Amino acid sequence: MIEVKQLQKAFGNVNALNGLSFSAPEGEITGLLGPNGAGKTTCLRTIYGLLQADSGEALIDGIDAKVAPLEARKRIGIFPDKFGLYERLTAREQIAYFAALHGMQGAKQAEAVAHVIERLDMTAIADRRATGFSQGQRMKVALAQAIVHQPKHLILDEPSRGLDVMSTRILRDLLRELRQQGTSILFSSHVMQEVAALCDKVVVIAAGKVAAQGTTQELCELTGESALEEAFVKIIGTDEGIAA
Amino acid sequence: MSNPLLIVWRKELRDALRDKRSVMAAMSYAFFGPLLMAVAFFVLISQLTDESDVGINIEGAEHAPAFIAHLQRQGIVEREKPWPDGQQPIVLAISENWAENIAKAKPIEVTLTADFSAQKQRTDINRVERAVQSYSNQLTYIRLQMRGIDPGIMNAIDLVKHDTATKGSRAALLMGSVLVFMLLSVFFSGMNVAIDISAGERERNSLELLLSQPLTAQQLVWGKALAASCFAIFGGILSVVLIPFIFSFLPLHNIGISIALGWQSILLIIALLFPLALFATALQLFVSFRAKSFKEAQTYISFLLMLPMLAVFGVEFSRVKHQALYYLPITGQHQALLDIIKGEALQWLPMALSAVATFALSALLLMLIGRMLRSEKVVFGL
């Protein structure tokens, strides 16, 4: 369970987060939908403790990353905004590195790495160095790094950006499977289709606070529109910065 | 392998070892530096010990055949080849009343014309002067003897020179510059790795994810610092082992110098380089973690390299002698290395204290980097 309570964060004069509150329960996919610059990435960075909120708290299973960052981070898998790979390491080595950082060792580590490689259908590239990987292959490695330690919480920042259809499908299937296993999944996006296709709950963010939340159904009902896109535009009051 | 520090260290080391550029950088400085040095010394020695004839212009040779014969025995002959461009001729002019003045035992005028400021001709000019002087002395002795006077009365004072310079201490003069190579190799060898694991990490967008993993910034920084230090000390060891080896091929005995570093000395030098390797890495990481790209970091670090150079060359050239130098990082190791090579009594306490000070300062720097990486300003460049 990821809970965000009344987060406030200012960079200079700009209020990036302005009393943001929502929760991402277990076994559900929660989508953070918002235009560019709404505060999605800032919110996620605050959850894993890279940014310090001015006030409010972000809890992972009741643990505040501000107070106990390591404890909080042990419980999450992160698929970051930008993922750089170590070009001279093989895919397997990179995944093993992150497994090790999460305290997995020896046979248990090798097994977990092998399992995730198989799950993401990347056996063919597992022992190749990352130089020359396609965007989709890179995404798979980053995804494998995020889930190799079987976290109870998975946070993804704009995961489908720059992915082709096949990669996007793999990603969606994986997220649904993880939801089945009781993982609480939080992902940010500005792509309407993706959110509509995947999310159990949508949290619409605009200007650093929650503009509305609920299932796609509820959002549509709330605004009296039939399509999420229309509902969304109505909620945030503009169609700027949104991809259909 | 459960300690995150060790995990980071192992990963960075593996990553860096696969980077041919980093490995080459670590090796090449330690290898080519001393080699270049050796070539320079080889040229210098062959110039210093050049025993070939000195060719000069002699005017009025016909007046003093015996004198010319003497000069020839001393290796000073009439020049046949033209003077090279940019070199002033050395001219020895013998006055025509030579025979007359010899007969009357009067001073004879012999003029030596040359550019006395020319470094290259310095030894040639000195040899001509010495040859003329020795002929003059011979004449004086003969004249005194002929008059029944003991030539010994000419020497009121017999200055006996006792050269207390041991072979080692004379070598120290030359080795001072070589030492600089040993010290700097530590700074050069780990440089590439240090940049790659700090600014490089940021440039390839992997820093944020790494900082979001369950390890402290301190563990991350120490793991990285130790990996880069391994490269630094590897370069250091390579140069410490290679320098005596390469120099053993030089004809140093011709100029009265011997460089013989026992294995104990070599081990001691390597031990001294260990804290320095960590210090070099800490400094480099401190600078390049602030840089946004590899290139930017390289610029900063090239400025940073001036620091050890200034410290070492400054002390070397200004001949500053102050006890404090023994305790500070860089200069402490420099002084200790000088003592080791000179074969002087080693100051164990200052040596140990400077090692501790170097280590402490490195730890402080690494702590600051760790704190820096917890700052959102530095990480995200806000």
Chai-1 contact restraints between the chains, C-beta under 6 A:
chainA,res_idxA,chainB,res_idxB,connection_type,confidence,min_distance_angstrom,max_distance_angstrom,comment,restraint_id
A,F11,B,L382,contact,1.0,0.0,6.0,A-B,restraint_1
A,Y48,B,S212,contact,1.0,0.0,6.0,A-B,restraint_2
A,L50,B,S212,contact,1.0,0.0,6.0,A-B,restraint_3
A,L51,B,E376,contact,1.0,0.0,6.0,A-B,restraint_4
A,L70,B,P214,contact,1.0,0.0,6.0,A-B,restraint_5
A,R73,B,P214,contact,1.0,0.0,6.0,A-B,restraint_6
A,K74,B,P214,contact,1.0,0.0,6.0,A-B,restraint_7
A,I78,B,S212,contact,1.0,0.0,6.0,A-B,restraint_8
A,P80,B,E208,contact,1.0,0.0,6.0,A-B,restraint_9
A,P80,B,L209,contact,1.0,0.0,6.0,A-B,restraint_10
A,K82,B,N205,contact,1.0,0.0,6.0,A-B,restraint_11
A,G84,B,R204,contact,1.0,0.0,6.0,A-B,restraint_12
A,G84,B,N205,contact,1.0,0.0,6.0,A-B,restraint_13
A,G84,B,S206,contact,1.0,0.0,6.0,A-B,restraint_14
A,Y86,B,D15,contact,1.0,0.0,6.0,A-B,restraint_15
A,R88,B,D15,contact,1.0,0.0,6.0,A-B,restraint_16
A,R88,B,R18,contact,1.0,0.0,6.0,A-B,restraint_17
A,Y97,B,K11,contact,1.0,0.0,6.0,A-B,restraint_18
A,A100,B,I7,contact,1.0,0.0,6.0,A-B,restraint_19
A,L101,B,P4,contact,1.0,0.0,6.0,A-B,restraint_20
A,L101,B,I7,contact,1.0,0.0,6.0,A-B,restraint_21
A,L101,B,Q213,contact,1.0,0.0,6.0,A-B,restraint_22
A,L101,B,L215,contact,1.0,0.0,6.0,A-B,restraint_23
A,Q105,B,M1,contact,1.0,0.0,6.0,A-B,restraint_24
A,Q105,B,S2,contact,1.0,0.0,6.0,A-B,restraint_25
